[in-house]
Amino acid sequence: MSQTAQSAPPAEVDTKIAPRRDLAFASFDEVSEDLDRIEASLNAGTLTATGNLTPGQNFEHLAKFLRFAYDGFPSKAPPPIRWIARMMLKKKATQSEEPLPSGFKLPKQASALLPSDDVGDAEGLALLREQSARIHAGEAMTQPSPLLGQLTHEEWLTLQRKHMALHLSFLHPQGAPSR
């Protein structure tokens, strides 16, 4: 498959048990290195995906989450949900190195984060690289999370790295081990 092609959507799988790479990123340089490996495998036609999203859809979703952290989210969770999330999830999601769990389905209020059905792999990757460049340029993420509320830039960085590790773990460049 060439980088300009769009992957066929995978069959619906249980992402809690789907094969994944064991990923954790300590920096966005490590994210960029993994994206380079993924892109090389995509160009060679050897990239496989084991989740419910195509590579392009994974990339576009990650790009949207980054962009909204910079530019603002179009909606937020209802107040009781936000309160519960802040009490139970904020510290784990933004201050620990524990990975994010797979298998979470976005609610209707978060539909702006969903990827397009027809996004190509190259298009999605370009969008993700564009938003990632903002991190490398030193731009601060300052917008409140629609679920966790106000986050520092450092908390956003931790959450974004963990979110990227989760989604990119479903993409398998040739030769990358799975767990």
Phi, psi and chi 1 to 4 in degrees:
 res  aa     phi    psi   chi1   chi2   chi3   chi4
   1 MET       -  130.4  161.1 -174.3   -9.2      -
   2 SER   -81.8  162.9   74.9      -      -      -
   3 GLN   -64.5  -24.8 -175.6 -178.0    8.4      -
   4 THR   -81.5  -13.4   57.2      -      -      -
   5 ALA   -76.2  161.4      -      -      -      -
   6 GLN  -106.4  130.8  176.2 -173.9  -24.2      -
   7 SER   -69.5  149.7  -59.9      -      -      -
   8 ALA   -71.5  140.9      -      -      -      -
   9 PRO   -60.9  136.8   -9.3   15.9      -      -
  10 PRO   -70.7  159.1   18.4  -22.4      -      -
  11 ALA   -66.0  150.2      -      -      -      -
  12 GLU   -58.8  125.0 -174.0   74.7   20.7      -
  13 VAL  -127.9  159.1  -61.8      -      -      -
  14 ASP   -82.0  105.9 -178.1  -11.7      -      -
  15 THR   -70.3  -12.1   56.5      -      -      -
  16 LYS   -71.6  -23.9  -69.2 -177.4 -179.1 -174.1
  17 ILE  -120.6   -1.5   60.4  170.0      -      -
  18 ALA   -64.5  145.7      -      -      -      -
  19 PRO   -60.5  135.9  -17.9   27.8      -      -
  20 ARG  -140.1  156.1  -65.3  173.3   40.9 -149.4
  21 ARG   -79.1  149.3  -67.2 -173.9  -65.3  145.4
  22 ASP   -86.2   99.6 -170.6   15.5      -      -
  23 LEU  -119.9  141.5  -73.9 -178.9      -      -
  24 ALA  -151.6  129.6      -      -      -      -
  25 PHE  -108.7  126.4  -61.1  122.7      -      -
  26 ALA   -87.9  -15.7      -      -      -      -
  27 SER  -154.7  167.7   69.9      -      -      -
  28 PHE   -78.7  -15.7  -86.2   90.3      -      -
  29 ASP   -64.3  -39.4  -72.6  -21.7      -      -
  30 GLU   -66.5  -36.8  -70.6 -179.6    9.5      -
  31 VAL   -61.4  -47.0  172.8      -      -      -
  32 SER   -60.7  -39.8  -66.6      -      -      -
  33 GLU   -63.6  -40.5  -69.3  166.7    6.3      -
  34 ASP   -67.3  -40.0 -165.0   56.3      -      -
  35 LEU   -61.9  -36.0  -72.5  175.2      -      -
  36 ASP   -62.4  -43.7  -69.3  -15.0      -      -
  37 ARG   -63.6  -43.0  -77.3 -172.3  -69.2  -82.7
  38 ILE   -63.0  -44.5  -70.5  168.6      -      -
  39 GLU   -63.4  -40.9 -175.7  173.1   19.8      -
  40 ALA   -62.9  -41.2      -      -      -      -
  41 SER   -68.6  -38.0 -175.7      -      -      -
  42 LEU   -60.9  -46.2 -176.1   64.1      -      -
  43 ASN   -64.8  -31.8  -71.2  -23.8      -      -
  44 ALA   -83.0   -7.9      -      -      -      -
  45 GLY    77.9   20.6      -      -      -      -
  46 THR  -112.8    4.3   58.8      -      -      -
  47 LEU   -77.7  133.6 -176.3   67.4      -      -
  48 THR  -121.4  155.1   59.0      -      -      -
  49 ALA  -126.0  138.8      -      -      -      -
  50 THR  -116.9    0.7   54.7      -      -      -
  51 GLY   -97.2 -156.2      -      -      -      -
  52 ASN   -98.7    4.4  -70.8  -43.5      -      -
  53 LEU  -119.0  148.8  -59.3  175.9      -      -
  54 THR   -71.6  165.5   66.6      -      -      -
  55 PRO   -55.2  -45.2  -30.7   38.4      -      -
  56 GLY   -59.9  -39.3      -      -      -      -
  57 GLN   -67.7  -39.3  -71.8  173.0  -39.4      -
  58 ASN   -59.4  -47.7  -87.0  -66.9      -      -
  59 PHE   -61.8  -45.8  -57.6  142.8      -      -
  60 GLU   -63.9  -42.5 -176.7 -174.8   39.6      -
  61 HIS   -59.9  -45.9  168.5   68.7      -      -
  62 LEU   -63.3  -39.5  -67.6  169.2      -      -
  63 ALA   -63.5  -41.4      -      -      -      -
  64 LYS   -63.7  -43.6  -74.2  179.9  173.4 -171.7
  65 PHE   -62.0  -40.4 -165.9   62.0      -      -
  66 LEU   -64.3  -48.9  -87.1  171.0      -      -
  67 ARG   -59.6  -43.3 -178.8  170.9   47.5   89.7
  68 PHE   -66.4  -32.2  -68.4  147.4      -      -
  69 ALA   -65.7  -27.1      -      -      -      -
  70 TYR   -87.3  -44.5  -76.0  112.6      -      -
  71 ASP  -106.7   -8.9  -58.6  -25.9      -      -
  72 GLY   107.8  141.3      -      -      -      -
  73 PHE   -86.6  145.3  -72.0   81.3      -      -
  74 PRO   -74.2  -17.8   21.3  -27.9      -      -
  75 SER  -153.6  170.0   64.0      -      -      -
  76 LYS  -137.1  161.8   55.8 -174.6  172.8 -176.0
  77 ALA   -67.7  156.1      -      -      -      -
  78 PRO   -59.6  149.9  -19.7   29.1      -      -
  79 PRO   -50.7  -44.7  -27.7   34.4      -      -
  80 PRO   -63.2  -35.9  -15.8   24.5      -      -
  81 ILE   -67.6  -43.5  -56.1  -81.0      -      -
  82 ARG   -60.5  -43.6  -71.9 -165.6  -43.9  -98.5
  83 TRP   -62.0  -47.3 -176.7   82.2      -      -
  84 ILE   -62.5  -43.9  -67.9  167.9      -      -
  85 ALA   -62.4  -42.9      -      -      -      -
  86 ARG   -62.8  -40.7  -75.7 -176.8 -159.8  132.4
  87 MET   -70.2  -39.0  -62.2  -59.1  -68.2      -
  88 MET  -102.2  -26.6  -62.2  179.8   71.8      -
  89 LEU  -116.9  -26.3  -57.8  174.0      -      -
  90 LYS   -57.0  -50.1 -174.6  174.2 -179.6  176.8
  91 LYS   -63.6  -43.9 -169.9  171.7 -173.0  175.6
  92 LYS   -63.0  -40.5 -177.5  177.7  178.7  178.6
  93 ALA   -77.4  -28.2      -      -      -      -
  94 THR  -117.3  -13.2   62.6      -      -      -
  95 GLN  -124.7  -11.4  -63.7  174.4   13.7      -
  96 SER  -103.6  166.5   82.5      -      -      -
  97 GLU   -98.6    7.2  -69.5  -55.1  -44.6      -
  98 GLU   -63.6  133.6 -171.2  174.0  -31.3      -
  99 PRO   -67.5  157.3   17.1  -21.6      -      -
 100 LEU   -75.9  143.4  -63.0  176.8      -      -
 101 PRO   -76.4  150.9   27.0  -32.8      -      -
 102 SER   -89.6  168.5   60.9      -      -      -
 103 GLY    92.6    8.6      -      -      -      -
 104 PHE   -84.3  128.2  178.9   79.1      -      -
 105 LYS   -99.9  129.5  -62.2 -109.3 -175.2 -152.6
 106 LEU   -69.8  138.2  -72.7  172.8      -      -
 107 PRO   -74.2  166.5   25.5  -31.8      -      -
 108 LYS   -56.0  -35.3  -71.9 -179.0 -174.3  177.4
 109 GLN   -62.8  -21.0  -58.7   95.8  -52.6      -
 110 ALA  -101.0   20.4      -      -      -      -
 111 SER   -60.5  -23.5   62.6      -      -      -
 112 ALA   -64.5  -20.7      -      -      -      -
 113 LEU   -84.0  -14.7  -76.1  167.7      -      -
 114 LEU   -69.6  141.8  -66.1  174.2      -      -
 115 PRO   -76.6  161.1   27.5  -32.7      -      -
 116 SER   -70.5  148.4  -52.6      -      -      -
 117 ASP   -66.4  -29.9  -71.5  -21.8      -      -
 118 ASP  -109.5   16.7   59.7   -8.7      -      -
 119 VAL   -70.4  131.2   64.2      -      -      -
 120 GLY   -78.3  160.0      -      -      -      -
 121 ASP   -61.8  -46.7  -63.7  -27.5      -      -
 122 ALA   -65.2  -41.1      -      -      -      -
 123 GLU   -62.3  -46.7  177.4 -173.0    4.4      -
 124 GLY   -62.5  -42.3      -      -      -      -
 125 LEU   -64.5  -39.7 -176.9   57.8      -      -
 126 ALA   -62.4  -41.0      -      -      -      -
 127 LEU   -63.0  -42.4  -68.1  168.5      -      -
 128 LEU   -66.6  -42.1 -179.8   53.2      -      -
 129 ARG   -63.5  -38.1  -66.8 -125.9 -166.7 -125.2
 130 GLU   -62.2  -45.9  177.7 -176.4  -36.9      -
 131 GLN   -72.3  -36.4  -67.2  -54.9  -46.7      -
 132 SER   -64.0  -31.2  -65.2      -      -      -
 133 ALA   -61.0  -28.9      -      -      -      -
 134 ARG   -64.5  -36.5  -63.4  171.1   80.2  172.9
 135 ILE   -65.7  -49.6  -68.0  168.8      -      -
 136 HIS   -64.1  -25.3  -67.6  -67.9      -      -
 137 ALA   -81.6   -6.4      -      -      -      -
 138 GLY    90.0    9.4      -      -      -      -
 139 GLU   -69.8  137.3 -171.6  174.6  -16.5      -
 140 ALA   -91.1  138.3      -      -      -      -
 141 MET   -84.9  120.2  -70.8  176.7  -94.8      -
 142 THR  -125.9   -6.4   59.4      -      -      -
 143 GLN   -78.3  145.9  -63.0  -62.0  -46.0      -
 144 PRO   -69.6  147.6   18.1  -23.7      -      -
 145 SER   -72.6  140.8  160.1      -      -      -
 146 PRO   -69.0  -13.1   23.1  -29.9      -      -
 147 LEU  -113.5  -42.0 -174.0   60.8      -      -
 148 LEU  -100.8   -5.6  -57.2  175.3      -      -
 149 GLY    80.7 -154.4      -      -      -      -
 150 GLN   -67.1  130.5 -164.7   60.6   49.2      -
 151 LEU  -125.0  147.7  -59.0  177.0      -      -
 152 THR   -74.3  165.7   66.5      -      -      -
 153 HIS   -60.2  -41.2  178.1   66.2      -      -
 154 GLU   -63.0  -39.8  -71.1  -55.3  -45.1      -
 155 GLU   -64.7  -40.9  -71.7  172.3  -33.0      -
 156 TRP   -60.9  -43.3  -93.9  122.5      -      -
 157 LEU   -59.4  -44.5  -72.8  173.5      -      -
 158 THR   -62.0  -48.2  -60.4      -      -      -
 159 LEU   -61.7  -43.5  180.0   57.4      -      -
 160 GLN   -64.1  -42.9  -65.6  -75.2   -1.5      -
 161 ARG   -61.8  -43.0  -75.7 -166.8  -32.9  -94.0
 162 LYS   -67.5  -39.0  -69.9  165.9   70.7  168.2
 163 HIS   -64.6  -41.5 -172.5 -126.3      -      -
 164 MET   -66.5  -41.2  -71.7 -166.0 -176.2      -
 165 ALA   -60.6  -40.8      -      -      -      -
 166 LEU   -59.5  -55.4  168.9   66.2      -      -
 167 HIS   -70.0  -40.3  -78.0  -83.3      -      -
 168 LEU   -72.1  -17.2  -63.6  178.2      -      -
 169 SER   -67.1  -19.3   72.6      -      -      -
 170 PHE   -85.3   -3.9  -69.5  103.6      -      -
 171 LEU  -106.3  128.3  -57.3 -178.9      -      -
 172 HIS  -117.8   95.4  -54.7  -89.3      -      -
 173 PRO   -67.2  150.7    3.0    0.6      -      -
 174 GLN   -51.8  129.4 -179.4  179.3   13.7      -
 175 GLY    88.3   -6.0      -      -      -      -
 176 ALA   -83.8  130.7      -      -      -      -
 177 PRO   -70.2  149.3   23.7  -29.4      -      -
 178 SER  -106.2  160.6  -64.5      -      -      -
 179 ARG  -110.0      -   61.2  173.7  162.4  135.1
